[in-house]
Amino acid sequence: MKERIIGLLSSQGYVPMSRNHIAAALSLKKGERLELRRALKELGAEGKVVRIDRRRYALAAPMNLVAGVLQGHPRGFGFVIPEDKSLDDIYVHRENMSTALDGDKVLVRSFPTAKRLRGGKRGLEGEIVRVIERAKRQVVGEVRQSGHFYYVMPENRGIFQDIYVSKENLKGAKVGDRVVARIIEWESKHLNPEGKIVRVLGGSEDWRTDVASVMVRFGYRRGFPSAATSEAAAFPDGIKRAELTGRRDIREEQTFTIDPEDAKDFDDAISLTKAEGGGWVLGVHIADVAHYVKEGSNVDSEARQRGNSVYLLDDVVPMLPKRLSSDLCSLKEGCDRLTKTVFISFSRNGVVKSCEIVDSVINSSRRFSFKEVNEILAGERKSPLKQKLEEMAELSRLLLKRRVRRGALVFDMAEAKVVFDADGNIAGVEKVREGLAESLVEEFMLAANETVAKHLRKHKVPTIYRVHNEPDSEEVVEFCLTARAFGYAVADSPPRTEINRVLSEAQGKPESYLINLAFLRTLKMAEYSVKNRGHYGLASKNYLHFTSPIRRYPDLVVHRCLDVLKNEGKKETLPGTEELAKIAALCSETERQADNAERQVVRAGTLRYLQWLSWRKPGRVFRGLITGISRYEIVVFLPDFTIDGSVRLRFLVGDFYRFDPKRRRLVGVRTRRSFREGQVVKVKLRTIDVIRRELELDLVG
């Protein structure tokens, strides 16, 4: 059908037609019209066919029309990300934005431009001719007042138009409230959209409102449909004897979990025994969620739609109902639990000798936190399991050493964790660095994921892989320029081992964060795919996600793939490759969205803490590192809080500064004072806008 449509639309003399006229031109029977409708929709999603008005269809390419999603910028312009992934992003000047908002699906007419766009490249510019589909008609923001007029300032910085709200449409909201506004009218780009308040989330001074607003923006909900909740509640407590048939009983073996102190669920447990003749047998035991959540069930449908759990400060939006995620499937200390176990035999040198994957039942003998294990291994805490943990640490160090040797990348970057007091108020921001306990668990999970990937590939079972493509060579060149600017010798096309050397040499130095950040910027995003393309960052030819089925849907799919292999002859129970590809694409998208949402709330929490510090001690000076320079601003990273802010050039007094793009620096015309990337500076807080997640700084000295 698609070929017939393309043939008609590309024929000589074709003029844009409605769907009914296309059906007539193709002489379609009545039963084929539904197929036509579906094919036109798919061709539209592929960016090959566009609707030039509400009814008529045409090929996109001859008219220079491209369908895509608008990505707005706070300064008023935007980029359209084409649905056809072979096309480059299209720059849209603010005068050509029409009435499109960030996230909208739009139709843009493209034309060449002499302007330098993203990455300094010349490309296409465009004019939005139509909004095909609104991403959301609801916008989250703060109610503000100007004279007698009220408006909502959107939280999303990509939406740069305030939404005017009449007094009658405030619906009880007060100035300063965080609200959800619905756009009711926007007919001209020369006027701001008009809206009405549909929900008040709370006062803007409460961090819980930050979480509530992010949940609305990204469409998250804590509750589950009643059908899924009832289905999960119907599972009986305990494990029946029949459920143990065909499972290896390892409840008497010493297994334990190691997780963050505030972990909400426990997917994985580990065990380790000495092998005869030297070496080890590692056991990685993963909750058998597939035993409970059957494909096509109500719980499964909801889990597939969610794709993953989302962690928002001290809150969680789970993928599965709590009856499963926090109870029946969670590997809680002292409880019998059904699991899938990967046994891997290692030599004394950490080389894999053999492996075995079995259904099992375990009883976790101890629930450790990362902090506890790190203290035990450092000799700061006593434990009867110290020797076992030391053996695990020894094996994990060998595995890490072997991974680095084959080219796996190792970054040295801390993450921010917002800390709360006993009353639930934000009490601080901690820098979280990976300790030996975290590394230990990571190495064991990586080993299990690789083992399962090799196993399924060997037996030619279709599945969902975790893939990571190599960075573009021009992006790597940018990293090399940054590294050389700090005196590091690096080739133009460095292998991963050379990149690791640079990252290692920079460790502990002032420029370490910038060097790590420079290479992170070159990397593409990892994603899910039915095609095994390997994982660049891990230097792994076979990799997937198996170890977290409580919080990641692809892991649950992988568990089902193992079940299909176990029950030979029943491969019809596995979704086809096309269906697996849809799941992979959906889960890649939900993961990106979850990462964005989690970053949003962490940044908001960090800004709230900085705001409290500024009230407590005005004028406090902070240490910063310049990580970016442009014609408009200097981006400064505050390492003590793992957050960046901007120094606007218009606020730099005493001189006029010129931007040198080649050397990535600013130079004062009169004083010759200069600022460059990697320079350590002192700054003060200028303004903090928690709603927009903006931090402005002033240079000191």
VEXKE-922585 format. One line per field, with one value per residue (C-alpha): residue number from 1; y, x, z. Coordinates in steps of 0.1 Angstrom, whole numbers, plus 2048, in hexadecimal, padded with zeros to 3 digits. Layout:
BEGIN
resi <- c(NUM|...)
v <- c(Y|...)
u <- c(X|...)
w <- c(Z|...)
***
This chain:
BEGIN
resi <- c(1|2|3|4|5|6|7|8|9|10|11|12|13|14|15|16|17|18|19|20|21|22|23|24|25|26|27|28|29|30|31|32|33|34|35|36|37|38|39|40|41|42|43|44|45|46|47|48|49|50|51|52|53|54|55|56|57|58|59|60|61|62|63|64|65|66|67|68|69|70|71|72|73|74|75|76|77|78|79|80|81|82|83|84|85|86|87|88|89|90|91|92|93|94|95|96|97|98|99|100|101|102|103|104|105|106|107|108|109|110|111|112|113|114|115|116|117|118|119|120|121|122|123|124|125|126|127|128|129|130|131|132|133|134|135|136|137|138|139|140|141|142|143|144|145|146|147|148|149|150|151|152|153|154|155|156|157|158|159|160|161|162|163|164|165|166|167|168|169|170|171|172|173|174|175|176|177|178|179|180|181|182|183|184|185|186|187|188|189|190|191|192|193|194|195|196|197|198|199|200|201|202|203|204|205|206|207|208|209|210|211|212|213|214|215|216|217|218|219|220|221|222|223|224|225|226|227|228|229|230|231|232|233|234|235|236|237|238|239|240|241|242|243|244|245|246|247|248|249|250|251|252|253|254|255|256|257|258|259|260|261|262|263|264|265|266|267|268|269|270|271|272|273|274|275|276|277|278|279|280|281|282|283|284|285|286|287|288|289|290|291|292|293|294|295|296|297|298|299|300|301|302|303|304|305|306|307|308|309|310|311|312|313|314|315|316|317|318|319|320|321|322|323|324|325|326|327|328|329|330|331|332|333|334|335|336|337|338|339|340|341|342|343|344|345|346|347|348|349|350|351|352|353|354|355|356|357|358|359|360|361|362|363|364|365|366|367|368|369|370|371|372|373|374|375|376|377|378|379|380|381|382|383|384|385|386|387|388|389|390|391|392|393|394|395|396|397|398|399|400|401|402|403|404|405|406|407|408|409|410|411|412|413|414|415|416|417|418|419|420|421|422|423|424|425|426|427|428|429|430|431|432|433|434|435|436|437|438|439|440|441|442|443|444|445|446|447|448|449|450|451|452|453|454|455|456|457|458|459|460|461|462|463|464|465|466|467|468|469|470|471|472|473|474|475|476|477|478|479|480|481|482|483|484|485|486|487|488|489|490|491|492|493|494|495|496|497|498|499|500|501|502|503|504|505|506|507|508|509|510|511|512|513|514|515|516|517|518|519|520|521|522|523|524|525|526|527|528|529|530|531|532|533|534|535|536|537|538|539|540|541|542|543|544|545|546|547|548|549|550|551|552|553|554|555|556|557|558|559|560|561|562|563|564|565|566|567|568|569|570|571|572|573|574|575|576|577|578|579|580|581|582|583|584|585|586|587|588|589|590|591|592|593|594|595|596|597|598|599|600|601|602|603|604|605|606|607|608|609|610|611|612|613|614|615|616|617|618|619|620|621|622|623|624|625|626|627|628|629|630|631|632|633|634|635|636|637|638|639|640|641|642|643|644|645|646|647|648|649|650|651|652|653|654|655|656|657|658|659|660|661|662|663|664|665|666|667|668|669|670|671|672|673|674|675|676|677|678|679|680|681|682|683|684|685|686|687|688|689|690|691|692|693|694|695|696|697|698|699|700|701)
v <- c(800|818|813|819|83A|846|83D|851|86F|870|86C|888|8A0|895|8B1|8AD|897|88D|86A|862|86F|85A|83B|842|848|827|815|808|7F1|7FA|7E2|7F2|815|80D|801|821|836|822|824|84A|84E|839|84C|86C|85F|857|87A|86F|87C|89C|8AB|8CE|8D7|8C4|8AB|8AA|895|89B|88F|8A2|8A4|8B6|8D2|8D6|8CD|8B9|8AB|8AA|8B4|8D7|8DB|8FE|914|92D|949|945|930|90B|8EC|8D3|8AF|89E|87D|872|86A|86D|893|8AD|8C3|8E2|904|91A|93F|94E|961|941|92D|934|928|909|8FF|8E9|8C4|8CB|8B6|8D0|8D4|8E9|8F7|8F5|90A|90C|925|935|936|91F|909|8ED|8E3|900|8EF|8FF|8EE|8F3|90F|90D|91D|90B|90A|8F6|8E5|8C1|8B6|8C8|8B5|8C2|8DC|8DD|8F1|8F1|912|92D|947|96A|98D|9AB|9C9|9BD|99F|97C|963|941|93F|91D|906|8F7|90F|903|915|939|949|952|947|962|959|96E|973|95D|941|941|927|931|931|94C|95E|947|927|90B|902|8EE|905|8FB|90F|918|930|939|945|95C|95B|980|97B|965|946|949|92E|924|914|8EF|8E5|8F4|8DF|8F3|910|915|915|8F0|8D7|8BE|8D5|8D1|8AB|8B0|8C8|8B0|893|8A8|8B4|891|880|86B|85D|84A|835|818|80F|7FB|7DD|7DC|7E2|7C7|7AF|7B5|7B3|790|780|76B|76F|756|73D|71E|6FC|6FA|71A|70A|6EF|6F2|70C|708|70D|722|730|721|733|754|76F|794|7B5|7D5|7F5|81A|821|830|814|80F|7EC|7D0|7BF|7AE|799|78A|76D|761|73F|734|71B|6FB|700|726|741|74A|742|762|760|77D|778|78E|790|77A|795|782|766|77F|798|785|794|7A6|7A7|7C7|7CC|7C5|7DE|7FA|7F1|7F1|814|821|811|816|823|848|854|878|882|86D|863|847|841|81B|807|7EB|7ED|7ED|7CB|7BE|7D8|7DC|7BA|79A|7A1|7B5|7A0|7A9|79C|77B|775|759|768|75A|764|75E|757|75B|746|751|73E|754|74A|759|774|77D|76B|75C|736|72C|738|72A|73B|72B|733|732|73B|74E|75D|77C|779|79D|7BF|7D6|7FA|807|81C|7FE|7E9|806|80A|7E4|7E3|801|7F1|80B|7F2|7CE|7B2|78C|78F|7A4|788|781|7A6|7A8|78A|79B|7BC|7A8|799|7BA|7CB|7B0|7B4|7DA|7D7|7BF|7D6|7F4|7E0|7D8|7FD|803|828|832|855|868|87D|881|883|899|88B|8A1|899|89D|8A1|88E|8A6|8A1|8C3|8C7|8C6|8C6|8B9|89C|893|86E|85C|838|824|800|7F3|805|7F9|7D5|7D4|7E5|7CC|7AE|7BC|7C4|7A0|792|7A8|79F|77A|77A|78E|775|758|765|76E|74C|73C|755|761|783|79C|7C0|7CB|7E9|7FA|818|825|834|85A|86E|875|89B|89A|887|8A2|8BC|8A6|8A3|8C9|8CE|8B3|8C3|8E5|8D7|8C7|8A3|891|880|875|883|861|852|82F|82A|81F|841|854|840|84A|86F|86C|85A|873|890|87F|895|8B4|8D4|8CD|8A9|8B1|8C5|8A9|88F|8A6|8AC|888|881|89B|887|868|85E|852|82D|81E|7FE|7EB|7C9|7CC|7C3|7E0|7DC|7F5|80F|81D|7FA|7EC|7CF|7BC|7AD|7C0|7C3|7CB|7AD|7B7|7D0|7C2|7D3|7F6|7F1|7E1|7D5|7C0|7AF|7A8|798|782|776|76F|758|747|741|731|71C|710|705|701|71E|73B|747|756|770|790|793|7A8|7C4|7C5|7C3|7E1|7F5|7ED|7F6|818|81F|816|82B|849|843|83F|860|871|862|86E|891|890|884|89F|8B9|8B1|8AD|8CF|8DF|8D0|8DC|8FF|8FF|8F6|911|92A|921|926|948|952|945|955|970|976|954|94C|92B|919|913|905|915|8FA|90E|930|941|964|968|956|943|921|91A|8F8|8F7|8D7|8D7|8D5|8C5|8E0|8FA|91E|93B|95B|973|988|9A7|9A6|9A6|9CA|9DD|9D1|9C4|99F|990|96B|956|936|924|928|927|945|969|985|9A8|9C3|9DC|9C7|9A8|994|972|954|932|90F|8FC|91C|91B|93A|947|950|95C|954|96F|961|93F|936|914|914|917|905|923|92D|94E|956|973|971|97B|98D)
u <- c(800|81C|82D|80C|806|82A|825|806|813|833|821|823|805|7FC|7EB|7E5|7C7|7B2|7B2|791|79E|7BE|7A9|796|7B5|7C4|7A3|7A2|786|773|787|7A8|7A0|7AA|7CB|7CF|7C8|7E2|7FC|7F8|7FC|81C|82A|823|836|853|853|84D|82A|81B|7F8|7FA|7D9|7C0|7B7|7CF|7EF|80F|833|848|869|85E|84E|86C|853|860|84C|85D|85C|865|87F|87C|898|894|8A0|882|890|88E|898|881|88C|881|86E|883|8A3|8B9|8B3|8C5|8B4|8A4|8AA|88B|88F|877|865|85E|851|82C|817|82B|836|852|84B|830|830|833|836|854|85E|884|89E|8C4|8D4|8F7|8F3|908|8F1|8F6|91A|925|918|904|8E4|8BF|8A9|883|861|846|827|810|80D|803|7FE|801|818|804|7E9|7F0|80E|81D|829|826|80B|819|809|812|7FB|7D8|7E1|7E9|7FE|80F|834|83B|853|860|87B|874|852|85C|839|827|802|7E9|7CD|7AF|7A4|785|79C|7B3|79C|7A8|7CD|7E2|801|81F|80B|818|7FC|7F1|7E3|7D0|7D6|7B3|7BC|7DB|7D4|7F1|817|815|7FF|805|7F0|7D2|7CA|7B8|7C3|7B8|7CB|7DF|7FD|807|81D|83D|851|84C|864|848|838|857|850|82B|832|84B|832|818|830|83B|81A|823|80A|80F|7F0|7E8|7C8|7B1|7B4|7DA|7D7|7BD|7D2|7F1|7DE|7D0|7F2|7F4|80E|82B|836|823|834|82A|83D|85D|85B|879|88A|8AC|8A8|8C5|8B4|8CF|8EB|8F7|8E8|8E4|8D9|8EE|8DA|8D8|8CC|8AB|8A5|880|883|89C|8A0|8C1|8D5|8F8|90B|92F|940|964|967|97A|99D|99C|986|962|93E|929|904|8EE|8CA|8AF|88B|876|85C|852|844|82A|825|819|81A|7FA|7ED|7E0|7FF|815|802|807|82C|833|823|838|858|86A|868|86F|881|878|88C|87D|860|85C|844|847|844|831|817|826|817|831|84D|850|844|841|85D|874|891|88B|8A1|894|879|877|876|875|892|8A6|8CA|8E9|907|928|948|967|98C|9A5|9AB|986|982|95F|962|93E|91B|8F9|8D6|8BB|89A|89F|892|8A7|8A4|8BA|8CD|8D7|8CC|8EB|8ED|90A|915|917|92B|943|949|94E|968|979|97C|965|949|949|936|937|934|953|968|94D|94A|970|970|954|968|987|973|962|984|990|971|975|999|990|974|98B|9A5|98D|983|965|963|967|95B|963|944|930|90A|8F4|8DD|8C4|8C3|8A5|8A2|88A|86E|871|882|89F|8BE|8DB|8EA|903|91C|919|937|93A|94A|957|934|924|93F|93C|917|91B|936|921|901|915|923|900|8F2|90D|909|8E4|8E9|902|8EB|8CD|8E2|8F2|8D0|8C2|8A6|899|89C|8A2|8C6|8D6|8EA|901|90F|932|934|938|95C|957|949|968|97E|96E|977|99B|99D|991|9AA|9C7|9BE|9C7|9E7|9DB|9EA|9CF|9CC|9B1|99E|9A7|99E|98A|9A9|9B9|99A|99A|9BE|9B6|998|9AE|9CA|9B1|9A3|9A7|9B1|99D|995|989|964|968|97C|962|946|957|957|934|928|936|922|901|8E6|8E3|8C2|8AF|8AE|8A6|8C7|8E6|8FD|913|919|935|938|93B|950|938|92E|90F|8FC|8D8|8C5|8BB|8C1|8A5|883|871|87A|882|86A|886|894|872|871|893|887|86B|884|896|875|86F|891|88B|86A|876|85C|847|857|835|831|84D|843|850|86E|858|845|866|873|854|85B|87F|877|85C|873|890|878|86A|88E|899|87A|880|8A5|899|87E|897|8B0|895|88C|8B0|8B9|89A|8A3|8C7|8BC|8A5|8C2|8D8|8BB|8BA|8E0|8DD|8C3|8D7|8F8|8F3|912|921|93D|93F|95A|952|960|959|94B|93D|941|92B|924|909|914|92F|923|931|92F|92E|93F|934|90F|914|8FF|907|8FC|901|914|903|91C|906|90D|933|93D|95D|963|955|95D|962|95C|978|966|986|997|976|97C|971|98A|985|98A|999|9A7|9B0|9A2|998|982|986|977|986|98E|987|973|961|93C|91F|8FA|8E8|8C5|8B4|895|889|86B|880|89E|8B4|8D3|8E5|907|91E|944|957|979)
w <- c(800|809|7E7|7D5|7E8|7E1|7BC|7B9|7CC|7B8|796|77D|77F|7A2|7B7|7DC|7E4|801|80F|7FD|7DC|7E0|7E7|7C7|7B3|7BF|7B8|7DC|7E8|806|81D|812|81E|842|834|821|840|853|837|834|85A|859|83B|84E|86C|855|848|824|820|82E|831|822|832|847|82B|80D|80A|7F7|7F7|80F|7FB|7DB|7EF|807|823|841|85E|87F|8A4|8AF|8CA|8D8|8E5|902|8EB|8D4|8B7|8B3|89F|88E|893|873|875|858|86C|84D|84D|861|87B|86C|87D|881|889|8A3|887|875|893|88C|8A9|8B0|8D3|8DF|8D8|8BE|89E|882|85D|853|831|82F|81C|81C|833|836|85C|872|885|89E|8A1|88C|86C|850|849|843|851|850|855|868|851|867|889|881|8A5|8C6|8DE|8FB|8FF|924|930|953|961|97C|97E|97C|97A|965|96E|96A|955|960|94D|951|94C|93E|951|930|924|900|902|902|8FF|920|920|928|940|947|96B|965|959|978|989|9AB|9A3|9B4|9A9|9B0|9AD|996|97F|961|945|926|906|8FA|8DE|8C9|8A6|89F|8A6|8AD|8CC|8EA|8EF|906|920|93F|95F|962|981|99D|9A7|9C6|9D1|9BF|9DF|9E5|9D4|9D2|9B9|9A3|9A3|99C|97F|96F|972|960|945|93D|941|95F|977|998|997|980|96D|983|96D|971|997|99B|987|99C|9BD|9B2|9B5|9D4|9F0|9F1|9D7|9CF|9CC|9A8|9A0|9AB|990|979|98F|9A0|9C5|9D1|9F1|A06|9F3|A00|9EB|9F2|9E2|9E1|9D9|9E1|A04|9F7|9DD|9D5|9C6|9C5|9A3|9A8|9C1|9BE|9CA|9C6|9CD|9C8|9AB|9AD|9A0|9A5|997|9A0|998|998|99C|991|99C|98C|996|97F|976|957|96D|979|95D|93F|91C|913|937|946|95A|93C|926|940|945|920|91D|93A|92E|94F|972|978|997|9A1|9C0|9DC|9C7|9AD|990|98E|96E|981|99D|9C0|9C7|9AE|9AE|9D4|9DF|9CB|9B2|9CA|9D7|9FB|A17|A26|A0B|9F2|9CF|9AC|997|977|97F|969|976|967|96D|96D|96D|986|96C|967|946|940|93E|93D|945|94E|94F|964|974|99A|9BC|9D6|9F8|9FC|A1C|A1F|A12|A0F|A06|9F0|A0E|A25|A0C|A05|A2B|A2F|A13|A21|A44|A53|A5C|A67|A56|A55|A2F|A2C|A1C|A03|9FA|9F6|9DE|9CA|9C9|9BD|9A0|997|995|97D|968|966|95D|940|934|934|921|905|903|91A|923|948|952|972|978|998|998|9AE|9C8|9DA|A00|A16|A3C|A53|A4B|A26|A1F|A08|A1E|A05|9E5|9E6|9CB|9C5|9B7|9AF|9CB|9CB|9D4|9B7|99F|9AC|9A5|983|977|981|970|950|950|953|938|920|928|921|900|8F4|8FE|8EB|8CD|8CC|8CC|8B2|8C8|8BE|8DB|8E4|8E7|8F7|8DC|8DB|8BB|8B6|8B7|897|88E|88D|8B1|8BD|8AC|8C3|8E2|8D5|8D2|8F5|902|8F0|8FD|920|914|90F|8F1|8DD|8B9|8A1|8A1|8C2|8CB|8EB|8FE|8F7|901|922|927|924|93B|954|952|958|977|996|982|97F|95A|961|960|93F|92F|939|92E|90C|904|911|8F9|8DC|8E5|8D6|8ED|8F4|8E9|8E5|8C4|8B6|8A2|8B5|8AC|8CB|8E7|8E0|904|913|8F6|8F5|8D6|8E7|901|90E|92E|943|967|96F|964|981|973|94E|935|91C|938|93C|917|919|935|91F|903|91B|923|8FE|8FB|91A|90B|8E9|8CF|8DD|8CA|8C0|8E3|8DB|8C9|8A5|89D|891|8B2|8C5|8B1|8BB|8E0|8DC|8CD|8E7|904|8F6|8F6|919|926|917|925|948|947|93F|95A|974|96A|96D|991|99C|98D|99E|9BF|9BC|9B3|9D2|9E8|9D8|9DD|A02|A05|9F5|A0E|A2B|A20|A05|9EF|9F4|9DB|9C9|9B6|991|971|94F|939|91C|90B|8F1|8E5|8FF|91F|932|940|962|973|999|9A3|9C7|9BB|999|988|96E|96A|953|955|93C|929|92C|951|94D|956|94F|92C|90B|904|8E2|8DB|8CB|8BF|8B4|8D6|8E9|8FD|904|903|912|8F8|911|92D|919|935|928|931|923|927|944|957|97C|988|9A6|9A3|9B7|9B3|99F|999|99E|98B|997|981|961|970|969|97D|976|985|989|986|9A4|9A1)
***
